[in-house]
Amino acid sequence: MKVVRARAPLRLGLAGGGTDLSPYCDLHGGAVLNATIGRYAYAFIEPSDDGTVQFLARDFGIEEHLPADLGAIAGARLAIPAGVYTRMVRDYCGGVPVPLKITTYVDAPAGSGLGSSSALVVALVEAFRTLFELPLGLYDVAHLAFEIERIDLGLAGGKQDQYASAFGGANFIEFLADDRVIVNPLRVARGFANELETSLITCFTGLSRSSGQIIAEQQRRMLAPVGNSMDSLHQLKADAIEMKQALLRGEIRHVAEILNRSWLAKKKTADGISTDAIERLHATAMAHGAWAGKVSGAGGGGFLMFIGPPQHRVGLIAALNDAGANASAVHFTAEGAESWTVLHE
């Protein structure tokens, strides 16, 4: 039996985050601009050597050996690989469990705001696609990952992360009624993309957060026909459209202006998106030359992103690290989910 390895990239949410949540996208249509970066979720599948189903999360130090029985697997501690395994066996293997060893890890902590959980689901689906030789395209992989994460496992969140990770690159993604999603890959000139990449840094706050409470409040406020939250969501969608045009024209300073405006709007969509720690890091970055910054993801912790003059990037990284964060440069990636096979040892 072949051994399959897969990886799927994490993403930076540049603009429009939150408008991919239901019911906003169902009622008004959402729009998000994001780009994948050189951090990945990995999934490796190989035959089990003892007839059990094994889940190994190397980044969490958790290892489970479970009977090849869907009822037993439903109680696994590692819910994401167990959920993907269950869905793939049910839909594509006649419901008959297969003894497999599934190993995973991610290049970012859980609750990072970089779409790490969704990227892991995408990587697992992609690995099973190759293992079972399934005729699934990128939209199919992304939609299946969305269903597993949001419906089967009941994990809170929107739709952008799965599509960003599956497709890779810089994308303007539209979320419409009736569960329709349109991924528009952006043909950004190489020089413009290089300038944006060289202007960006990411900064881990040191705090992993559960986004469920923030997302639940955002969704509750979406049911109100008017109000600051709804106005802010409309602004976030408009910002995604405007930033797309600014990026395609290479107007990096304008991208920064929109980023700053979006951060102010995002904080109005729910309580807890910003914290004292986030505000201190934001103030530190602005004092050391950043043009703009915001959280990536739902907020409350995780990663921040800042944009500023490339010639000051090293000093900005140093200042944020001195403030207790973990800042680093950004590297964009063009490829989405990938899988390959190796010989079983």
Secondary structure, 3 states (H helix, E strand, C coil): CCEEEEEEEEEEEEECCCCCCCCHHHHHCEEEEEEEEEEEEEEEEEECCCCCEEEEECCCCEEEEECCCHHHHCCCCCHHHHHHHHHHHHHHCCCCCCCEEEEEEECCCCCCCCCHHHHHHHHHHHHHHHHCCCCCCHHHHHHHHHHHHHHHCCCCCCCHHHHHHHHCCEEEEEEECCCEEEEEECCCCHHHHHHHHHHEEEEECCCCCCCHHHHHHHHHHHCCCCCHHHHHHHHHHHHHHHHHHHHHCCCHHHHHHHHHHHHHHHCCCCCCCCCHHHHHHHHHHHHCCCCEEEECCCCCCCEEEEECCHHHHHHHHHHHHHCCCEEEECCECCCCCEEEEECCC
